[in-house]
Amino acid sequence: MSRKITAKKGLEIECKGWEQEAALRMLYNNLDPEVAERPEDLVVYGGIGKAARNWEAFEAIERTLRNLEKDETMLVQSGKPVAVFKTHEEAPRVLMSNSVLVPKWATWDHFHELDKKGLMMYGQMTAGSWIYIGSQGIVQGTYETFAELANQNYGGTMRGTITLTAGLGGMGGAQPLAVTMNEGVAICVEVDETRIDKRLDTRYLDKKTASLDEALEMAEAAKNKGEALSIGLLGNAAEVHHEILRRGFKIDIVTDQTSAHDPLNGYVPEGYSLEAAAELRHGDPKEYVKLSSASMANHVQAMLEFQKKDAIVFDYGNNIRQVAHDAGVEDAFDFPGFVPAYIRPLFCEGKGPFRFAALSGDPEDIKAADDKMRELFPDNEKLLRWLDMAQEKIAFQGLPSRIAWLGYGERAKMGLALNEMVANGEISAPVVIGRDHLDSGSVASPNRETESMKDGSDAVGDWAILNALVNTAAGGSWISVHHGGGVGMGYSLHAGMVVVADGTDNAKRRLERVLTSDPGMGVARHVDAGYDIAVDTAQEKGVQIPMLKE
Ligand code: NAD
């Protein structure tokens, strides 16, 4: 069985309150064909990141949300609703745990075994926690990453540089737009033509070609003219990258967003068409993983070669270095991950991918919210520049939404302002506020968000769990704990948070608490690891850290 789900808009609700309705609409939104990568299989993004375990579980979630009272909480275990308990009106309406395995069993092999038996699903990050908003959700982070790279290396602009990357999926599809927003040229290698077409349709990508010659010619011409351009090149990165090296073509920046975190479902081995790969994946999964891992090793070797030729090379959070390392590439970790290289200072201030979606479905509501952000944060130049670009270049997918990296203090301010706008009618219906799990205080992921922590605490998972606990205590609307998102089984623990602004006093109290504790965890985590920016932030903004010396 499979159903076609579309985002639900408008002011009429079918649940017993807006909070339950919000969860239902965000579940639908995650599976809207404009938003999800393979909605027929409940797959939202990131390899096999799903919104519900199967269609039966999906319908049970729908039913339960429709009947859920304002003082009840539904529990969801890896995409299946398993219980409803009476709690209270300021408690979360939904609590979720996705793909969490006991550490010794936390491998893809064991996960696949359970998945086959219908006992688990892979929740990725925002797929299983119903706060994915399409590629926009990652655009600003990707934009900030490239902007920081440009600041550190090119005086603030990528103009006149060529970036080579691969993967134009749900997240990776943000790369071409983020590069062109920074005025650079991007060649994005993608093995699946339908993904290239999707990015062209949503205006994230400028051009498409199946010819390497043509891609290189277009890139060179744009670079020489100082023009921004993004090119989707149909091909397999493990092959194309070596061919570019062989030709001696100058590449300035190299990264990657294939779904390397999932060697069975996320990476196509070299020499295989999509159809042949699907057949092998089904027929002989072990052989598939062997071949895809070998191709990733080859791919990383090409990245290392580019680095030797003075390109700036970094891992973009898909764990490709680890897979290559396990397949025998000893120096796979010679290039850094993007968090220690470009993002950590932001995390120290509790800054991260704050986002919200208008449940009305009316783009005017997001426009009003954008204007409010401009009014509240007139000195935040980066944010203002981002909002101008986003309004001009970002096509909404599903429910209109906005991503805006805000820090400690700013998030609570914006959340309360949104609640007030809903209350006084400036925004026509409640707004859902959440964030990616890739945030300052919600994730333990030693090859990504917590790579190379100053005190060596990369693998300490307590922080992600504490994040979910405090956000539950503070009264988020739906709170989740996940394992394996971003980088795959065994490599990460992380927590999600969503809180609904419906204009009520109940929401006001909860927004203030959750939008303070959540980024506050980011500040606390980085204070504990010894980062000066975090210590300054805590002292300046009054985050209470019991053992922080004055
Ligand atoms: P996705 O599964 O939707 O897309 C991956 C794409 O890679 C697909 O379109 C696939 O066809 C393509 N691909 C696979 N093998 C290829 C090959 N050999 N050559 C060229 N293309 C190939 O995944 P996504 O949501 O775009 O995420 C991509 C990766 O980035 C994941 O590992 C994800 O966990 C990670 N990620 C990173 C961030 C970040 O901020 N850096 C955030 C979220 C996810």
Boltz pocket constraint, residues with backbone or C-beta under 6 A from the ligand:
constraints:
  - pocket:
      binder: B
      contacts: [[A, 37], [A, 44], [A, 45], [A, 46], [A, 47], [A, 48], [A, 138], [A, 141], [A, 166], [A, 167], [A, 168], [A, 169], [A, 170], [A, 171], [A, 172], [A, 173], [A, 189], [A, 190], [A, 191], [A, 192], [A, 195], [A, 235], [A, 236], [A, 237], [A, 238], [A, 256], [A, 257], [A, 258], [A, 259], [A, 260], [A, 261], [A, 262], [A, 265], [A, 266], [A, 267], [A, 268], [A, 269], [A, 270], [A, 316], [A, 317], [A, 318], [A, 319], [A, 438], [A, 485], [A, 486], [A, 487]]
      max_distance: 6.0
